[in-house]
Each structure stands twice: as C-alpha cells, then as structure tokens.
Amino acid sequence: MYLSQLKLWNFRKYGSQSNNLDLENPNLTVPFEKGMNVLIGENDSGKTAIIDAIKLVLKTHAYEWIKIEKSDFHRNTEKLRIEIHFKGITDDEAKHFIEWLGWDEKEKTPELILIYQSEIRDNRIIASDIKAGMDSTGFLLVAEAREYLKSTYLKALRDADSELMAKKNSRLSQILQEHKLFKKKKDGIIKHELEQIFDDANGLIKNYFNDCKAIEGQKSNKEQIANPINNFLKDFINEDSNSKFDITEAEIKSILEKISLGIEGKNNLGLGTMNRLFMAAELLHLKKENYDGLKLCMIEELEAHLHPQAQMKIIETLDREARNDIQFILTTHSPNIASKVDLKSLIICKDNDVFPLGVNYTYLGAKTNQSKYKNSYKYLERFLDVTKSNLFFAKGVILVEGWSEEILIPEIAKKINCDLTKKEISIVNVGSTAYLDFAKVFLRKDDKKDLGIPVSIVSDLDVREYERQAVIENSKQIEISGQKQYRLIKQNIINHASLIKDKENKILDTENNFVKPFISKQWTFEWCLLKSKILNSYFKEVLKSVHVGTFGECNTDEDYWEGQLAKLLLSKNLNKTELAYQLSEKLKQINAPLVFEKDDTFHYIVDAIKHACKNGN
C-alpha cells in the first residue's frame, strides 16, 4: 500500500478563509507516487506543512507528541480537514482495514481514505478522532488498525547524537522495541534472551559487591562498600533494609534504553556521520520481514549536516529502496538531490499549490501535434546537473545557450537595477539550443496553467548579416598558406521582425504568459554587442584586447569592425568566453546605470532580464 493523495482544507497556509468546507474542492491536493517523492521549492513554500499534515493523521513510530494547534488553522478560520488516501493495498494489508475499505474501480484494488477534522469552539480546539471510510464522514478507526498506518519520520536538523545515546525512552530503544526480535513470546512468561543475559550479569554484579574475601590485608568488597551503606540504611529506614547492586532491571525495555549505537572502530563521530547512522537506524522500520503495515518514510531536509557527495550516496540508496515497495516523501533545498532523483519524482511547491513533474502533469513526457514535443525526461536525466537544478528553487529563470550569456547577463542586470542574486533569479546555461526540454518543466498539461515562474529563453537569431563566399579562380579554390581564402558578402536583411517571430515559434510553439523566448535583434549575441549604441565602444575595446592580431588597427569604419567580427564568427575562432569575461569586468567599473533605448540591438537582453525578474523581491 502507498499514500496516493493528500487533501487539505484550511490547514496552515492552504485555506480559503471560510468555515464552509467545500469537500469537492480542497484547498490543496497533493498526488504522490508509489516510490520516491521529493518536495522542492523556496523557503516558506509549504513543504513542511504537507509533511506535518501527514504526521498529524498517521502519527509516527517514534511516539512523538503530535497534536493540533491553533496555528494549524488557516488564518481567520475555525475548521480544518485533512484526508489521506491509500491505494495499492494488498490482500494481506487489507485484512487490517476491512470495515473501512472501498474499491478502486480503475486499479481493481481496495482503497482506504482517512479523515481528520477539527474545529475551534469558544476559543478551544475540539479534538477529533481519526475516521476512515469512502463517504465524507467515515467511521472511527480503532487503535489496532492505526498501528499498521504509522510512518517513519526524520525531522529537519535532527539531533542524531542525542537520539542514539543510551537514555530513558531513547529513540534507539523505541526503534529496537518495534522489531520482532525484541518482542516477548507467550505473553511474557518466557524471558527474552537479553533478559536472561542481564539476569546473569546482575548475579555477577551482586556477587562482586557482596564478596567477603579480603585480599592482601585489604578489606573485602562488602566491607568497603555494601556494609557502610547497609548500616546507614538500617538507621535511615529500618533493620531489614539492605542495598542491592545491579546494572538495570532485567526487563527488555530497560535493557534497550541502556544501549547506544555507534560505528565500530570510530570515536567522536561528527554530525554528518551521526546523521547517516541515525537514518540507517530509523530505516530499520521499513525492513521488517512479514510486516503488513504501511512502509512510508518521511525525511525533512535530507541534506542536513551532509556534504554534497554524502547527499548523492544517500539519495541513490533511498532511490534503490523505493523500488522495493517502500515509499519516501522527502523535502529538500538541495540542487544535488534534485538533480539526482528521477524528474518524475519531483513536486514543486509554490504559491500555495503543488506542481508535480510526473507524466500526467507536464509536457516532459508527452507529445502534442508538434513533433518536437518529444520525451524530455531522458534528455534531462543526462543533462540536468547540479548547477542547472537550481532552477527548481528560483523565483525566475533565464535559459541561455552558452557561457557568454551566462557570464555577461548578471552584470548587465545590475546595471539596469535588476540584481539577479537579490531577486533570486537563476541563469541556466543549457549548453545547446535544447531550450524546450528545460522549458517544458514549466509548461503544464494539467488544469494548472503554469507555475507562475517567469522563464526567459534567450537565443540568437542565427541569420547572418554576412555570408562567406569562397574565392573562385578557374572553378578551383585557391589555398594560401594552407588556408582557404574567402571574402564576405554583406546581406541586406529587410524584415528582422518576421525572422524573429519565426525563430520564436521554432523555440516555443505555445503561447504562455510566463515562459517566453527573447531572440537577438540581429545575427548573434556578440553581433548585437557590436551594434549596440550603449555597449559598442566597450565591446570594441575587449575585441582589440582579446583578438590583438585581428583588431590591432585604430579603425573607425563600422564596416571594418563588422567584417572582422564576421570572419571570426564564421570561422568559429571568436573567443566568446574571454570576451564576455573582460566585458563583464569592464562594466563593473562603471558606476552609473545603463539605459538601453527600445531600438538598441541589445534591448532583447534587457527585456529577458526584466521578464525573469518580475516576480523577484
């Protein structure tokens, strides 16, 4: 069985400010997959609220004190409701919930819905029991059935050191007590093997302190320790009082509370190692044999105290376990984790809603009437690395095709008062023209029209202002010093607007208010820099610096600059990265803002920046 859906009404940030709960229209519906589910998003996007709602209904194996608080009610409301739906229930699992089960006609398997509803009356919270059933109210779910629906939960910033040390009601003792190996048989009449071991140990301890043998003139153990204490006890209490020394009660709970967990051969373990040890112990719940209950593990901020390589190792292990009928629901702020899991496992939390990236919700795996809407999951699986995965946590995204744009655009943004860092905007260098594969992350095919994240796709027009024409003599190419010689033919391109529109349609064949292409006004990014009224002089300086042999003359003829740049572009010898870096450094020295007029060839970059920043702080 697995948790297939969570529905919330007026729970924390998810609400309508009305006490009339519309059961047909939850304030939030979260679909979950069988195996791995990863909730991602910026701070305060609602990830923890989702986890806490599940915990409130299911409780945890850790026996945490979880109860409803006034702060759990959506602002100015006095009623809340939580529903948890389970599917994929096997016959062995179904036997525990026969009275409450329904039938899933689509999957032809039993279905279970848990219902929790609470309200505030006279400024007091009226607690509610967990109910279950296929109607809107359900019937009381008895404690015995609820035992099979507990979850394993690891909180954020977990204190692994404290949880694994020997102490009363330690988390380690609770974990071990849940295992069948430590269950007593025959109603406790027969002692557990550990209890017998401790009986023997306590006998040895008792004999040690009651030993009457004196060695080498010293008093015996009993004379030195037990007798003085016993004498005081006779005075303090009565003549029949005598002390007893032992390790602990020979009872399995007390014994397990004396056990701590570490790593053999290692002392003074750091936070990261202790965290991993703690997770390994908690996951023991999910590896119990012949267990007919829910196998659900929720981990908040898996990355806590873990360096990136450790995060990768752990998420790979959990992903493997998720294929063995174990369900995981994780929250994370880590691009490392987001880049490592299957894209279909990700659920973006944003603007009081959730946006799953599974096949039923985006165009990532679907085809439309346009052939280029190919399956993008495989492509992104290869190329969505840690750097690119930061797009999941951004308030806006700028997709670019190369290093030049990635280096220079942040500095341009500062000069037009749109600091990308302050506004939490990510630049993603796709390293190719495969914009659509990344853009489809933000294009929905479900009833949610978009994520509300502005995405700018920056691309070159790629229509040459100059065309190369080989020098022909007697129908043969002349080679001088081993190089084919050519001259440049300048083209008269009349309708840039039409060409730009055609390029936009090739990049994105659907209208969207948030995902928009921004095409260079002319040939390439560098060509627009040269032709820009604002950046022309700065770009010429770096051209002379980077390509000394080509731009060594102090020539003011624009045709000269265009021709030389065209040769470098056509021969692919232009050092674009170094040019962008040096121009970026030069712009940092300018204290005044840059003002680009609408007719400036570089204004398309300004438009792309402003679009991506429109939701920024």
C-alpha positions as CSV (number, residue, x, y, z in Angstrom):
1,M,0.0,0.0,0.0
2,Y,1.1,3.6,-0.5
3,L,-0.1,7.1,0.2
4,S,-1.6,8.2,-3.1
5,Q,-3.1,11.5,-2.2
6,L,-3.3,14.2,0.5
7,K,-6.1,16.7,0.6
8,L,-6.2,19.8,2.8
9,W,-8.8,22.3,3.8
10,N,-7.9,25.3,5.9
11,F,-4.6,23.8,7.1
12,R,-2.0,26.4,7.7
13,K,-1.2,28.3,4.5
14,Y,-3.6,26.2,2.5
15,G,-7.1,27.7,3.0
16,S,-9.9,29.8,1.8
17,Q,-10.7,31.8,4.9
18,S,-14.2,30.2,5.0
19,N,-15.5,27.8,7.6
20,N,-17.8,26.2,5.0
21,L,-15.6,23.4,3.8
22,D,-16.3,22.5,0.1
23,L,-15.4,18.8,0.1
24,E,-15.4,18.7,-3.7
25,N,-12.7,21.4,-3.9
26,P,-9.9,21.0,-1.4
27,N,-7.6,24.0,-0.9
28,L,-4.7,21.7,-1.7
29,T,-4.4,18.3,-3.4
30,V,-1.0,16.6,-3.4
31,P,-0.6,13.4,-5.6
32,F,2.1,11.0,-4.6
33,E,3.9,8.2,-6.4
34,K,4.5,4.7,-5.1
35,G,8.2,5.1,-4.6
36,M,10.2,8.3,-4.4
37,N,8.5,11.7,-3.9
38,V,10.6,14.9,-3.4
39,L,9.0,18.1,-2.3
40,I,11.2,21.0,-3.5
41,G,10.8,24.8,-3.6
42,E,11.9,28.0,-2.0
43,N,11.6,28.8,1.8
44,D,8.0,29.1,3.1
45,S,6.6,27.3,0.1
46,G,4.6,24.8,2.2
47,K,6.8,21.7,2.2
48,T,6.8,21.2,6.0
49,A,3.0,21.9,6.2
50,I,2.5,18.9,3.9
51,I,4.7,16.6,6.0
52,D,3.1,17.8,9.2
53,A,-0.4,17.2,8.0
54,I,0.5,13.6,7.2
55,K,2.2,13.1,10.6
56,L,-0.9,14.6,12.4
57,V,-3.1,11.9,10.9
58,L,-0.8,8.9,10.7
59,K,1.4,9.5,13.8
60,T,4.9,8.1,13.8
61,H,6.9,5.1,15.1
62,A,8.8,7.5,17.3
63,Y,5.7,8.0,19.5
64,E,6.1,11.8,19.2
65,W,3.5,14.0,20.9
66,I,1.7,15.3,17.9
67,K,-1.5,17.3,18.3
68,I,-3.4,20.0,16.6
69,E,-2.6,23.7,17.5
70,K,-4.4,26.9,16.8
71,S,-1.6,27.9,14.5
72,D,-2.6,24.9,12.3
73,F,-5.8,26.6,11.3
74,H,-5.7,28.8,8.3
75,R,-6.0,32.5,9.2
76,N,-9.4,33.6,10.5
77,T,-10.9,30.1,10.2
78,E,-12.2,27.7,12.8
79,K,-12.5,24.5,10.9
80,L,-9.9,22.3,9.1
81,R,-9.9,19.0,7.4
82,I,-7.2,16.5,6.3
83,E,-7.8,13.5,4.1
84,I,-5.2,10.8,3.3
85,H,-5.9,8.3,0.5
86,F,-4.2,5.0,0.2
87,K,-4.0,2.8,-2.9
88,G,-2.2,-0.4,-4.0
89,I,-3.5,-2.3,-0.9
90,T,-2.6,-6.0,-1.0
91,D,-4.9,-8.7,0.5
92,D,-2.5,-9.2,3.5
93,E,-2.7,-5.4,4.2
94,A,-6.4,-5.2,3.6
95,K,-7.3,-7.6,6.3
96,H,-6.5,-5.0,8.9
97,F,-8.9,-2.4,7.5
98,I,-11.9,-4.5,6.2
99,E,-14.5,-2.4,7.9
100,W,-13.3,0.9,6.3
101,L,-12.2,-0.1,2.8
102,G,-13.7,1.0,-0.5
103,W,-12.9,-0.2,-4.1
104,D,-10.7,1.4,-6.7
105,E,-12.5,0.6,-9.9
106,K,-9.6,1.7,-12.1
107,E,-6.9,-0.3,-10.4
108,K,-9.2,-3.1,-9.2
109,T,-7.8,-3.0,-5.7
110,P,-9.1,-1.9,-2.3
111,E,-8.8,1.8,-1.4
112,L,-8.7,3.5,2.1
113,I,-9.4,7.1,3.0
114,L,-8.5,8.5,6.4
115,I,-10.3,11.6,7.6
116,Y,-9.3,14.1,10.3
117,Q,-11.5,17.1,11.0
118,S,-11.1,19.6,13.8
119,E,-12.6,22.9,14.9
120,I,-12.3,25.8,17.4
121,R,-15.2,26.4,19.7
122,D,-15.2,29.1,22.4
123,N,-11.5,29.6,21.8
124,R,-10.9,25.9,22.5
125,I,-9.7,23.3,20.0
126,I,-12.1,20.4,19.8
127,A,-10.0,17.3,19.1
128,S,-11.3,14.8,16.6
129,D,-10.6,11.1,16.3
130,I,-9.2,9.7,13.0
131,K,-12.0,8.2,10.9
132,A,-11.9,6.2,7.8
133,G,-14.4,5.3,5.0
134,M,-15.4,6.2,1.5
135,D,-18.1,8.7,2.4
136,S,-17.4,12.2,3.7
137,T,-17.6,11.4,7.4
138,G,-16.3,7.8,7.8
139,F,-16.2,5.7,10.9
140,L,-13.9,5.6,13.9
141,L,-10.6,3.9,13.0
142,V,-9.6,1.8,16.0
143,A,-6.2,1.9,17.6
144,E,-5.3,-1.6,16.5
145,A,-5.8,-0.6,12.8
146,R,-3.9,2.6,13.2
147,E,-0.8,0.7,14.4
148,Y,-0.5,-0.5,10.8
149,L,-0.5,3.0,9.4
150,K,2.3,4.6,11.3
151,S,5.1,6.4,9.4
152,T,8.8,6.7,9.9
153,Y,9.8,10.3,10.2
154,L,13.1,12.1,10.5
155,K,12.8,15.8,11.3
156,A,15.0,18.6,9.9
157,L,18.1,19.5,12.0
158,R,17.8,16.1,13.7
159,D,19.9,15.7,16.9
160,A,21.3,12.3,15.9
161,D,23.8,12.2,18.8
162,S,21.1,12.6,21.4
163,E,18.7,10.2,19.7
164,L,21.3,7.3,19.6
165,M,22.7,7.6,23.1
166,A,21.6,5.4,25.9
167,K,18.9,7.1,28.0
168,K,15.3,6.6,29.1
169,N,12.9,6.5,26.2
170,S,15.8,6.9,23.7
171,R,14.8,6.9,20.0
172,L,17.1,3.9,19.5
173,S,15.3,1.9,22.2
174,Q,12.0,2.7,20.6
175,I,13.2,1.6,17.2
176,L,14.5,-1.7,18.6
177,Q,11.4,-2.4,20.6
178,E,9.3,-2.2,17.4
179,H,11.4,-5.1,15.9
180,K,10.1,-8.6,16.3
181,L,13.5,-9.8,17.5
182,F,12.8,-8.0,20.8
183,K,9.2,-9.0,21.3
184,K,8.4,-11.3,24.2
185,K,6.7,-14.6,23.4
186,K,3.9,-16.3,25.2
187,D,2.6,-13.2,27.0
188,G,6.0,-12.6,28.6
189,I,6.1,-15.8,30.6
190,I,9.3,-16.8,28.9
191,K,12.1,-14.3,29.4
192,H,13.7,-12.8,26.4
193,E,17.3,-13.9,25.7
194,L,18.6,-10.4,26.6
195,E,16.7,-10.5,29.9
196,Q,18.4,-13.8,30.7
197,I,21.8,-12.3,29.9
198,F,21.1,-9.4,32.2
199,D,19.9,-11.7,35.0
200,D,23.3,-13.5,34.8
201,A,25.1,-10.2,34.7
202,N,23.2,-8.8,37.6
203,G,24.1,-12.0,39.6
204,L,27.7,-11.4,38.9
205,I,27.4,-7.8,40.0
206,K,25.6,-8.7,43.2
207,N,28.3,-11.3,44.0
208,Y,31.0,-8.7,43.4
209,F,29.6,-6.2,45.9
210,N,28.8,-9.0,48.4
211,D,32.2,-10.6,48.1
212,C,33.6,-11.2,51.7
213,K,37.1,-12.2,50.7
214,A,39.9,-9.9,51.9
215,I,42.9,-9.6,49.6
216,E,46.5,-8.7,50.8
217,G,45.3,-7.2,54.0
218,Q,42.6,-5.0,52.4
219,K,39.0,-5.1,53.5
220,S,36.6,-7.1,51.3
221,N,34.4,-5.5,48.7
222,K,31.4,-6.0,51.0
223,E,33.2,-4.4,54.0
224,Q,34.3,-1.4,51.9
225,I,31.0,-0.6,50.0
226,A,27.9,-2.7,51.0
227,N,28.3,-2.8,54.8
228,P,28.7,1.1,55.2
229,I,25.7,1.7,53.0
230,N,23.6,-1.0,54.8
231,N,24.5,0.4,58.2
232,F,23.2,3.8,57.1
233,L,20.1,2.2,55.6
234,K,19.3,0.5,58.9
235,D,19.5,3.9,60.6
236,F,17.6,5.7,57.9
237,I,14.9,3.2,57.3
238,N,14.8,0.0,59.4
239,E,16.9,-3.0,60.4
240,D,15.6,-5.1,57.5
241,S,16.9,-2.7,54.8
242,N,19.9,-3.8,52.7
243,S,21.3,-2.4,49.5
244,K,21.2,-4.2,46.1
245,F,23.7,-3.5,43.3
246,D,22.7,-4.4,39.7
247,I,23.1,-3.0,36.2
248,T,19.5,-2.4,35.4
249,E,16.1,-4.1,35.6
250,A,16.2,-7.3,33.7
251,E,13.3,-6.1,31.6
252,I,13.6,-5.7,27.8
253,K,12.6,-2.0,27.7
254,S,15.1,-1.0,30.4
255,I,17.8,-3.1,28.8
256,L,17.3,-1.4,25.3
257,E,17.4,2.0,27.0
258,K,20.9,1.2,28.1
259,I,22.1,0.6,24.6
260,S,23.8,3.2,22.4
261,L,24.7,3.0,18.7
262,G,28.0,3.9,17.1
263,I,30.4,2.8,14.4
264,E,32.9,0.2,15.2
265,G,36.5,1.4,15.4
266,K,35.4,5.1,15.3
267,N,35.0,7.6,18.2
268,N,33.8,11.2,18.5
269,L,31.7,10.9,15.3
270,G,30.8,14.2,13.6
271,L,27.3,15.5,12.9
272,G,27.3,14.2,9.3
273,T,28.3,10.7,10.2
274,M,25.9,10.6,13.2
275,N,23.1,11.8,10.9
276,R,23.7,9.0,8.5
277,L,23.9,6.5,11.4
278,F,20.6,7.8,12.7
279,M,18.9,7.4,9.3
280,A,20.2,3.9,8.9
281,A,18.7,3.0,12.3
282,E,15.3,4.6,11.5
283,L,15.1,2.8,8.3
284,L,15.1,-0.5,10.2
285,H,11.3,0.0,10.5
286,L,11.0,-0.3,6.7
287,K,13.0,-3.5,6.5
288,K,10.9,-5.6,8.9
289,E,10.1,-9.0,7.4
290,N,6.4,-10.2,7.0
291,Y,5.1,-6.7,8.0
292,D,1.7,-6.0,6.7
293,G,1.6,-2.3,7.6
294,L,2.4,0.9,5.8
295,K,6.0,1.3,4.7
296,L,6.3,5.1,4.5
297,C,9.4,7.2,5.4
298,M,9.3,11.0,5.5
299,I,12.6,12.9,5.8
300,E,12.8,16.7,6.1
301,E,15.8,18.3,4.6
302,L,17.8,15.1,3.9
303,E,20.9,17.3,3.3
304,A,21.1,18.4,6.9
305,H,24.8,18.2,8.1
306,L,25.7,16.3,4.9
307,H,28.3,17.4,2.3
308,P,27.2,17.0,-1.4
309,Q,28.9,13.7,-2.0
310,A,27.2,12.2,1.0
311,Q,23.9,13.5,-0.2
312,M,24.4,11.8,-3.5
313,K,25.2,8.4,-1.9
314,I,22.2,8.5,0.4
315,I,19.7,9.6,-2.2
316,E,20.9,6.8,-4.5
317,T,20.4,4.3,-1.7
318,L,16.9,5.6,-0.9
319,D,16.0,5.6,-4.6
320,R,17.0,1.9,-4.8
321,E,14.9,1.1,-1.7
322,A,12.0,3.0,-3.2
323,R,11.8,0.3,-5.9
324,N,11.3,-2.3,-3.2
325,D,7.7,-1.3,-2.1
326,I,9.0,1.5,0.3
327,Q,7.5,4.9,-0.2
328,F,9.6,8.0,0.5
329,I,8.4,11.6,0.9
330,L,11.4,14.0,1.2
331,T,11.7,17.7,1.4
332,T,14.9,19.4,0.2
333,H,16.6,22.7,-0.7
334,S,19.5,20.9,-2.3
335,P,20.1,21.1,-6.0
336,N,22.4,18.0,-5.6
337,I,19.4,15.9,-4.6
338,A,17.0,17.5,-7.1
339,S,19.5,16.6,-9.9
340,K,19.9,13.0,-8.8
341,V,16.3,11.7,-8.4
342,D,14.0,10.8,-11.2
343,L,12.5,14.0,-12.6
344,K,9.0,12.4,-12.3
345,S,9.5,12.2,-8.5
346,L,9.8,15.9,-8.1
347,I,6.9,18.0,-6.7
348,I,7.5,21.8,-6.9
349,C,5.8,23.7,-4.0
350,K,5.0,27.3,-4.9
351,D,2.3,29.9,-4.3
352,N,0.1,27.8,-2.0
353,D,0.0,25.0,-4.6
354,V,2.0,22.0,-5.8
355,F,3.2,21.2,-9.3
356,P,4.2,17.6,-9.8
357,L,6.6,16.9,-12.7
358,G,5.1,13.4,-13.5
359,V,3.9,12.3,-16.9
360,N,0.3,13.3,-16.2
361,Y,1.1,16.9,-15.3
362,T,3.7,18.3,-17.7
363,Y,4.7,18.0,-21.4
364,L,8.0,16.5,-20.4
365,G,6.9,13.0,-21.5
366,A,4.1,13.9,-23.8
367,K,3.7,14.7,-27.5
368,T,1.4,17.3,-29.0
369,N,0.7,18.0,-32.6
370,Q,4.2,19.4,-32.8
371,S,6.8,16.7,-33.3
372,K,9.4,18.5,-31.3
373,Y,7.4,17.8,-28.1
374,K,9.4,14.6,-27.7
375,N,10.0,12.8,-24.4
376,S,12.3,15.1,-22.4
377,Y,12.8,13.0,-19.3
378,K,15.7,11.0,-20.8
379,Y,17.4,14.1,-22.1
380,L,17.2,16.0,-18.8
381,E,18.2,12.9,-16.9
382,R,21.6,13.2,-18.7
383,F,22.0,17.0,-18.7
384,L,20.1,18.3,-15.7
385,D,23.2,18.6,-13.4
386,V,23.5,20.2,-10.0
387,T,24.1,23.7,-11.5
388,K,21.0,23.6,-13.7
389,S,18.9,22.1,-10.9
390,N,18.9,25.4,-9.1
391,L,16.1,26.4,-11.5
392,F,13.7,24.5,-9.2
393,F,14.3,26.9,-6.4
394,A,14.4,30.2,-8.2
395,K,11.8,33.0,-8.5
396,G,12.7,33.4,-12.1
397,V,14.8,31.6,-14.7
398,I,16.9,32.8,-17.7
399,L,17.8,30.0,-20.1
400,V,20.8,30.7,-22.2
401,E,22.7,28.6,-24.8
402,G,26.3,29.4,-23.9
403,W,29.0,30.8,-21.5
404,S,29.0,34.3,-23.0
405,E,25.4,35.0,-21.9
406,E,25.8,33.3,-18.6
407,I,28.9,35.5,-17.7
408,L,27.7,38.8,-19.0
409,I,23.9,38.9,-18.3
410,P,24.3,39.1,-14.5
411,E,26.4,42.3,-14.8
412,I,24.0,43.8,-17.4
413,A,21.2,43.0,-14.9
414,K,22.9,45.0,-12.1
415,K,23.3,48.0,-14.5
416,I,19.6,48.1,-15.1
417,N,18.7,47.7,-11.4
418,C,17.7,44.0,-11.6
419,D,20.3,42.3,-9.5
420,L,19.7,38.6,-10.2
421,T,21.1,37.4,-6.9
422,K,19.0,39.7,-4.8
423,K,15.9,38.8,-6.8
424,E,16.7,35.0,-6.6
425,I,16.9,34.5,-10.4
426,S,18.7,31.6,-11.8
427,I,20.7,31.6,-15.1
428,V,20.7,28.2,-16.6
429,N,23.2,27.5,-19.3
430,V,21.7,24.7,-21.4
431,G,24.9,24.4,-23.4
432,S,23.0,24.0,-26.6
433,T,19.7,25.0,-28.3
434,A,17.7,22.4,-26.4
435,Y,15.7,25.1,-24.6
436,L,12.4,23.4,-25.0
437,D,13.5,20.3,-22.9
438,F,14.1,22.7,-20.0
439,A,11.2,25.0,-20.7
440,K,8.8,22.0,-20.5
441,V,9.5,21.8,-16.8
442,F,7.3,24.9,-16.5
443,L,4.7,24.1,-19.1
444,R,1.6,22.3,-17.7
445,K,-0.8,20.0,-19.4
446,D,-3.0,19.5,-16.3
447,D,-5.6,22.1,-15.2
448,K,-2.9,24.2,-13.6
449,K,-1.9,26.6,-16.4
450,D,1.5,27.5,-15.2
451,L,3.8,27.6,-12.2
452,G,3.9,31.4,-12.1
453,I,7.7,31.3,-12.5
454,P,8.8,33.7,-15.3
455,V,11.1,32.0,-17.7
456,S,13.1,33.9,-20.3
457,I,14.6,31.9,-23.2
458,V,17.5,33.8,-24.7
459,S,18.5,32.8,-28.2
460,D,20.4,34.1,-31.2
461,L,18.6,34.9,-34.4
462,D,21.3,33.0,-36.3
463,V,20.6,34.8,-39.6
464,R,23.9,36.0,-40.9
465,E,24.5,39.7,-41.7
466,Y,27.4,38.4,-43.7
467,E,27.7,35.3,-45.8
468,R,31.0,33.6,-46.7
469,Q,31.8,33.2,-50.4
470,A,34.9,31.2,-51.3
471,V,37.3,32.9,-53.8
472,I,36.9,31.1,-57.1
473,E,39.5,31.0,-59.9
474,N,39.1,28.6,-62.8
475,S,36.5,26.8,-60.7
476,K,39.1,25.9,-58.1
477,Q,39.6,27.1,-54.6
478,I,42.9,29.0,-54.0
479,E,44.8,28.0,-50.9
480,I,47.3,30.3,-49.4
481,S,49.4,29.0,-46.5
482,G,47.1,26.0,-46.3
483,Q,44.1,28.2,-45.5
484,K,41.0,28.5,-47.8
485,Q,40.6,32.2,-48.6
486,Y,37.1,33.8,-48.7
487,R,35.5,37.2,-48.9
488,L,32.4,38.4,-47.1
489,I,29.2,39.4,-48.9
490,K,27.1,41.7,-46.8
491,Q,23.4,40.9,-46.9
492,N,20.5,43.3,-46.8
493,I,18.1,41.8,-44.3
494,I,14.9,43.7,-44.5
495,N,12.4,42.2,-42.1
496,H,14.1,41.2,-38.8
497,A,10.7,41.2,-37.0
498,S,9.4,38.4,-39.2
499,L,12.6,36.4,-38.8
500,I,12.4,36.9,-35.0
501,K,8.8,35.7,-34.9
502,D,9.7,32.6,-36.9
503,K,12.6,31.8,-34.5
504,E,10.3,32.3,-31.5
505,N,7.8,29.7,-33.0
506,K,10.6,27.2,-33.5
507,I,11.7,27.5,-29.9
508,L,8.3,27.5,-28.3
509,D,5.2,26.6,-30.2
510,T,2.7,27.5,-27.5
511,E,1.6,30.9,-26.1
512,N,2.4,31.2,-22.3
513,N,2.4,34.3,-20.1
514,F,5.4,33.1,-18.1
515,V,7.6,31.1,-20.5
516,K,8.8,33.5,-23.2
517,P,11.5,33.4,-25.9
518,F,13.7,36.5,-26.4
519,I,15.5,36.5,-29.7
520,S,18.5,38.6,-30.6
521,K,17.6,41.6,-32.8
522,Q,20.3,40.5,-35.3
523,W,22.7,37.7,-36.0
524,T,24.3,36.7,-32.7
525,F,24.8,37.8,-29.1
526,E,28.2,39.2,-29.9
527,W,26.9,40.8,-33.1
528,C,24.3,42.7,-31.0
529,L,27.0,43.8,-28.7
530,L,29.0,45.3,-31.5
531,K,25.9,47.0,-32.9
532,S,24.6,48.3,-29.6
533,K,24.5,52.0,-29.1
534,I,25.4,51.6,-25.4
535,L,27.9,48.8,-25.5
536,N,29.6,49.3,-28.8
537,S,32.7,51.2,-27.6
538,Y,33.2,48.8,-24.6
539,F,32.9,45.8,-26.8
540,K,35.4,47.1,-29.3
541,E,38.0,47.6,-26.5
542,V,37.7,44.0,-25.5
543,L,37.8,42.8,-29.1
544,K,41.1,44.6,-29.5
545,S,42.4,43.1,-26.2
546,V,41.4,39.5,-26.9
547,H,42.0,39.4,-30.7
548,V,45.0,41.6,-31.0
549,G,46.1,40.4,-34.4
550,T,42.6,40.9,-35.9
551,F,41.6,44.2,-34.3
552,G,45.0,45.9,-33.9
553,E,44.3,48.9,-36.1
554,C,42.6,52.0,-34.8
555,N,39.9,51.9,-37.5
556,T,36.7,53.8,-37.1
557,D,35.0,52.3,-40.1
558,E,32.0,50.2,-38.9
559,D,32.2,48.0,-42.0
560,Y,35.7,47.1,-41.0
561,W,34.6,46.0,-37.5
562,E,31.7,44.1,-38.8
563,G,33.8,42.4,-41.4
564,Q,36.5,41.3,-39.0
565,L,33.9,40.1,-36.4
566,A,32.0,38.2,-39.1
567,K,35.2,36.4,-40.2
568,L,35.8,35.3,-36.6
569,L,32.2,34.2,-36.2
570,L,32.1,32.3,-39.5
571,S,35.4,30.6,-38.9
572,K,34.4,29.9,-35.3
573,N,37.6,31.4,-34.0
574,L,35.9,34.1,-31.8
575,N,36.9,33.7,-28.2
576,K,33.4,34.3,-26.8
577,T,34.0,33.3,-23.2
578,E,37.1,35.6,-22.8
579,L,35.3,38.4,-24.5
580,A,32.3,38.1,-22.1
581,Y,34.5,37.9,-19.1
582,Q,36.6,41.0,-20.0
583,L,33.5,43.0,-20.9
584,S,31.8,42.0,-17.6
585,E,34.9,43.2,-15.7
586,K,34.8,46.5,-17.7
587,L,31.2,47.0,-16.9
588,K,31.8,46.5,-13.2
589,Q,34.0,49.7,-13.3
590,I,31.0,51.8,-14.5
591,N,29.2,53.3,-11.6
592,A,26.3,54.8,-13.5
593,P,23.3,52.7,-14.6
594,L,23.0,51.8,-18.3
595,V,19.9,52.9,-20.2
596,F,19.0,51.0,-23.3
597,E,16.6,52.5,-25.8
598,K,14.0,50.2,-27.4
599,D,15.8,50.3,-30.7
600,D,19.1,49.2,-29.2
601,T,20.2,45.8,-30.6
602,F,20.8,44.6,-27.1
603,H,17.4,45.5,-25.7
604,Y,16.2,41.9,-26.1
605,I,18.5,41.0,-23.2
606,V,17.1,43.8,-21.2
607,D,13.6,42.5,-21.9
608,A,14.6,39.0,-21.0
609,I,16.1,40.1,-17.6
610,K,13.1,42.2,-16.7
611,H,10.7,39.4,-17.6
612,A,12.6,36.9,-15.4
613,C,12.7,39.5,-12.5
614,K,9.1,40.5,-12.5
615,N,8.3,38.2,-9.5
616,G,11.6,38.9,-7.7
617,N,11.9,40.8,-4.4
